[in-house]
Amino acid sequence: MKADSRVHITPHMHWDREWYFTTEASRILLVNNMEEILTRLEADEAYKYYVLDGQTAVLEDYFAVVPENRPRVKALVAAGKLIIGPWYTQTDTTLVSGESILRNLMYGIRDCQPFGEPMKIGYLPDSFGMSAQLPHIYNGFGITRTLFWRGCSERHGTVKTEFIWQSSDGSEVTAQVLPLGYAIGKYLPEDEAGLRKRLDDYFEVLEKASVTKEILLPNGHDQMPLQQNIFAVMEKLRDIYPRRHFVMSRFEEVFDHIDAHRDRLATLKGEFIDGKYMRVHRTIGSTRMDIKIAHARIENKIVNSLEPLASLAWTLGFEYHHGLLEKMWKEILKNHAHDSIGCCCSDKVHREIASRFELAEDMADNLTVFYMRKIVDNMPQSEEDKLVMFNLMPWPREEVINTTLRLRASQFQLRDDKGQVVPYFIRAVREIDPGLIDRQIVHYGNYEPFREFDIQLSQILPSMGYRTLYIEPHKAGRQISAAAPSTDGLENAFWHIHINSDGTLRLHDKASGLVYDRVLEIEESSDDGDEYDYSPSREEWRLTSSQGPHDVEVIHEAWQSRAVIRHHMAVPANLAERSARQQSGKLVAEIEVTLSHTSRRIDVAVRLDNQADDHRVRVLIPTPFATETVLADTQFGSLTRPVSDPAMECWREEGWKEAPIPVWNLLNYAVLQERRQGMALFTEGLREFEVVGEGTKSFALTLLRGVGVLGKEDLLLRPGRPSGIKMPVPDSQVRGALDCRFSLFTFSGTPENAGVAQQAKAWLTPVHCYNKIPWDAMKLNRAAFTTPERYSLLSLSPTGCQLSALKKAEDRDALIIRLFNPSESASCDVSLCMHRVITACDETDMNEQCKNAGDDQKGITGPFRPGQSRTFSLKLA
């Protein structure tokens, strides 16, 4: 050994709440382990520290059954011996939104407050790769240090495990990588032979990679109980390695030494998703796509719709239900742990995950309707039925709206607030039992049926607000007929869409003259992987929808046209059939393409009926662009990635743990562009794509991936041991129906000037409608005030800065607005106009604590650096 090193032994346990075992199975172990931990920390002064895995959900699970031990925990946290937080759960960082990661830290830190200070380290020892924007999020909570394991290689710019990590906006943290993982000090033996066998090679690697020679030896593992003989082991280590100094310490002490040598540290930027030295499972984004889609849908419902709607209601005088929102958030945050949202779990655990999402979505849907009803019920008294349309985006929108009215009438008229008759198109009509409206109607013997009218209308709606239409039953309305059918497919002012003979589309962009041909071909191929990773079969056989039968239906309505294309594909039922070139399996893909008559977007809904195993299904979207890069959004920003990775030519020779296939994650959008023309792909929950093609490039968007085992050995793209364990998971074949959606948006200029990020969010934020009628099963009393029949809280330009969150402050009567610059390279200004009088405006951190209390903040101003978010607290008059 060339120089002395200090070895920091930190007792900890890594706590997967669920994995191949359920939450309740781990809770039983938790109760057992916590008693041992608390007793040892209380009784043994020398046993100085224990790290409770950086997540307060562990404590929540524990106190649910042992609430009487809260004082013991509080005393140990206050004494600095039991180290808790800062997270609520150990989050994934590449599949969940920026607001989700932020709320995870916010609730985690707030859960720590009754006990003491949280650990101020971004501690993620096992998440599958690190987002480039984590330093920015950490700084938003005053966190300047991070400790993680996976994703690093020398390709990022250093061979050392300590460095400065910067986000695109300049936020930075001191990083300590665990190059050999968080469990190298688990179950340390007490004999010399055993210790040398375990640690000789480890020490060589750790010391060679360290700038400071302050070495971490975490003493813990998954669900591992406290190691009772650790001091005897440490004495033996001192005997065996006399030039190394062994101490029991906490992670902060290591960072104190690292920060003292910051001038010797490299500065790195970007994401860490290399699988050279540790597996990052880059293709886990397509496992259990049914769960991934549900997750994104509920994330969007809460952040894009419910919280802004609750904020509108609060500014009008109604209560903002923090408790209900926190319950929703925590239900989905429990699912954001890396194994849970990665969906590398048992079938039973996946059912629990789906159940949490179902609960959260039910709460979100019902609370959304409740807030709309409170606003509409308290408008000035009127005998007229109403249709109130809520636009929860911060700019006015002209939208084609498909909604449903319930009436006790066979016809009706719509009027606006100026008395003008509003035209509409009836899509469908049906009778419904009055008991479904209000059971009291039937109770009094009135069985006259109601009618439900599915209608379509086109309206311009105010920014972040609503407008009201009035319904006059029994009066003939101005019904619009369906548009005259195009001679060839679908057409509007922006597009001509031709349906090819093989069921693909030929898109002609009228403004640019560009043609996108053979769009929406379905590709079916093998998947010999597991829940962690896609891997092709060694005997691949690729099929496409163009090789099988299909049928087409074109539907024209007043303001929209749709084409429904149904592909019936015969596919191999499993890997054995693929090897034998047999096709007894079936895949039906029903693709519904919607073109609104005033929109540049082409909206696509796909319903798959999967009756086959061990395969991957993608949709191909060719473009005319020859480009070597692709832009995709990430948390509070975007980043450009290459469409190919040269390491794919040599990864086996270099001994990578998994192949660096250029399959990337996105959150809401990805962009291919050449010169001034570009195409953006918007998705909801379909968060995995690849760019394919030798010359011009195509999006290959993963729709479904079916596998039958949790972990599997010797994959073509991931050789060696299984990840996880080899366990059957038949539900992960995702048999049956799967609904998914995406959209295509072309533009000219830069993505920033075209407002691509804002357009993606608008697509994910539908207009919400509330149909007020005189009956409702659930009765509510009127408030002591009235609400306006038209309202707009604020407006923001549809380019430049993007709205990330609109909510009420957690701890005071103020409105929280979070904005960010989605560009990775250009600064931008903000143009926000509040339509209510503001008496105070303070900039806060992400935890909503004012940065410069008492300063006279002159409103919300820019510029915003690339990838920078800022949070503001506004007090309304």
Protein Blocks (a to p, Z undefined) as FASTA:
>chain_A
ZZdcdddddddddddfbfjbcfklmmmmmmmmmmmmmmmmmmmmklmbccehhpaklmmm
mmmmmmmlmmmmmmmmmnomacgdjbfbdcdfklpcfklmmmmmmmmmmmmmmnoccdfb
dcdfkbgcjafklmmmmmmnopabdcdfehpafknopabfbdcdddfkopacdddddfko
jklmgoiafbfklmmmmmmmmmmmmmmmpmnlpacdddddehiacdfklmmmmmmmmmmm
mmbccddddfklmmmmmmmmmmmpccdedjdfbfklbcehlmlmmgokllmmmmmmmmmm
mmmmmmmmmmmmmmnopacdfklmmmmmmmmmmmmpmklmnopacfklmmmmmmmmmmmm
mmmmmmmmmmmmmmmmmgccdfbdcdddddfbfbdcddddddddddddfbdcdddfkopa
cddddfbdcdddfklmommlmmnopabdcddddddddddddehiaddddddehiacdddd
dddddfehjadfkbccdddfkopacdddfknopacehihiacddddfbdfkbgcddfbdc
dddfklmccdddddddfkbccddddddddddfbfklmmnopafbccdddddddddfkbcb
dcddddddddbehiadddddddfbdcfbdcdddehiaddddfbdfklmmmmmnopabdcd
fbdcdfkbccddehjbccddddehiacdcdedjkbccddddfbdcdfbfbdchifklgcj
dehjadddfklnogajddddddddddedjfklnommmmmmmmmmccddddddfbdfbdcd
ddfbdcdfbdcfbdcdfehjddfbdcddfkbccdddddddfbfkbccddddddfbdcfbd
cdddfkopafbghiacebjaddddehiacddddddZZ
